């Protein structure tokens, strides 16, 4: 259930809303569940602005100042509310909501249909859990033990005889491991499905039938009656399908008996003949002519059975053709005829067709009015009446009323329950975040009505419900796959593909490759392309944008964001893309910062200044990186301006969705900025004093690294060694930037060389560390220093220096130190009486074009000295 609350906010945030009156609404309303607190403030959209959480406060600004005291007076801090809000005040014409603590999160949005601002408060259980564990383990209230990271610790450097330090036991956090990020990081846009129109059963397949099916043409009593005999001849020709002879016989009859009383019968026979010919060889003209004759007859005849039969046939034909307007017209006529003659069967059927047609035309007011008619109430006592009531409530988005009606009537509903009731009630439960109930009803719908087109939408909702409920990944994966594989309609199927891509790829914590099977989920067929409405488009755009972010290809992400037609979307939808865009810009800034490319950092800051400034107060990370970049480039004024962001905050960083780029809250602090500034200014003594006087968290790797750097630059080598070995034992050094890490290790080696009798032993251990081996330049410099130390020894260890040279030559042949190390190796050979081998290496150095001139001269001088020595 971990993500239940968060996803609920996103779903509400994206729901499509109809306009509704707000003039009679209360100023402020409260709703409370076990999961969240909701405040509703009645207002026009432009009359209120919400400033999200800063220093545990929510600031609500009213354009209409008269509303402010009314809101405060209407606000009561009952027991439920106090779980989230500890106080309400007015400050500078703003409503100030004081949050209970740092675990309270807020999501504000505007509901157009209600003309209300919605403020949803929920508890971040992860943060609350961490706080509880820390308090339970806390020994000294002034100094809480550090919270361990959720990643495995890096391999430690092996240092013999390390300095022992007393460590406080770290709290253990037992947490359910979920291999996927929460719903918001995937294909997170959710919209309301159109309600399912109640099912209209058509027991008669009309396409191969004539009007005779409802009103047969009977034989005449024609003995001793000339007119009746002629009529029977016409009927015989009709039955034998001799339509040419039939037409001539009718023409003769009408000529012979101009004032006959059988006009309706003649017209009826003609209409049946035309329709029968159309059945034999379909031609629209014949069918239309026959239907026109039937419509004229239905209007003229006074005989009830005949009129009823004609309207029935016409109605079935138009239903079969899918002509909603004509179906409605004939159903209304049939309803009037049946009502006049109290024909219960036809009243029931025509009523259902009227409701079905009005529903498809979305004529809600007419449906409401029709359902209020006494005769309809009487004959629609079964599920049909309930189904249409639920349908119109669903169209009005009155989900609570749908659920209330269903709960009231469900015991009276006989099996099988009308499919529209199951689907529309399930969707209502889904829209109010009752996902367990929603999933049960969607599942039941799929069991009973999997053949319906809406089954594809039910599969999508079922997978989403289980996803939001944080069920097992295997179950969620299976449901998404079924939604893709069994998606009947192109529109629902493509939505399922995008949601599965969001789950399986975008939200996967263990990054998987974007293989062809994943790419195929984004690709659409021609049938699916035709169904790409604005909802599917924005979901597709979001998936593609985030695929670049997941790949850490922030340059492509920025370019793709610029290609998205955001003007087609609502403000809230645009903001989702905008936040991803900001993360992409931040990712590029951090990449360049980590590489020491400060000019590129500043350039990105200036180029995207508008988006950076918008989120700067919520996320101090960008201020930190850009500020340090300015300082590194010598722009002190700009650095001080950005530093002000930290001075006005109690915390340097606020956790807020989305966080595609990892922040290190230990690094991005006011103390680290000040110490970095002093380090850039090389004010080492002041840096040491600042650390000792102002830094409370002495285990913060970023602060401690700068502190030990100040010790090295003040030549306090022994202190540097002790402090550095503490860092190495704690294993946090991997969190340092590449530049800071290399400086830290190199200073450690130099300090060992200056003060430690075990320099060689500990330096060799350093070079064996797997993590340090990744830094080739660092390893190169350390190897050079180690070679120098070997060469200084009175007794050179030939085997050791020979082995070291072989390894060095294979790894660092292109190094700037290569010639110097080779020279040390050559002179070492001569010290151990490997004279000829040493002279060979010296000649190689002297003849190598890449060798610096001073080394060539030294090599030549050494060769000359060896030759002179041999002459003696």
Secondary structure, DSSP 4 states (H G I P E B T S, - for coil): -TTHHHHHHHHHHH--------TTS-SEEEEE-SSEEEEEEE--GGGEEEEEEETTEEEEEESSTHHHHHHHHH----TTGGGTEEEEEEETTEEEEEESSTTEEEEEEEETTTTEEEEEEEE-HHHHHHHHHHHHH-SBTTBPPPPPPSSPPPPPP--TTPPP---PPPPP------SB--GGGSS----PPPPPPPP----S-GGG--GGGTS--PPP--TT-HHHHHHHHHHHHHHTT-HHHHHHHHHHHHHH-TT-S-HHHHHHHHHHHHHHHHHHS--HHHHHHHHHHHHHHHHH---HHHHHHHHHHHHHHHHHHT-HHHHHHHHHHHHHHHHHTT-HHHHHHHHHHHHHHHHHTT-HHHHHHHHTSHHHHHH--SHHHHHHHHHHHHHTT-HHHHHHHHHHHGGGPPSSPPHHHHHHHHHHHHHTT-HHHHHHHHHHHHHHHTTSTTHHHHHHHHHHHHHHTT--HHHHHHHHHHHHHT--SHHHHHHHHHHHHIIIIITBSS-----HHHHHHH---HHHHTT--HHHHHHHHHHHHHHHHHTT-HHHHHHHHHHS-GGGS-HHHHHHHHHHHHHHHHHHHHHHHHTT-HHHHHHHHHHTHHHHHHHHTTBTHHHHHHHHHHHHTT-HHHHHHHHHHHHT-SSSB---S---S---TTTSSHHHHHHHHHHHTT-HHHHHHHHHHH-S-TT-HHHHHHHHHHHHHTT-HHHHHHHHHHHHHHTGGGGS-HHHHHHHHHHHHHHHHHH-TTHHHHHHHHHH-HHHHT-HHHHHHHHHHHHHHHHHSSS--HHHHHHHHHHHHHH-TT-TTHHHHHHHHHHHHHHTT-HHHHHHHHHHHHH-TTS-HHHHHHHHHHHHHHHHHHH-
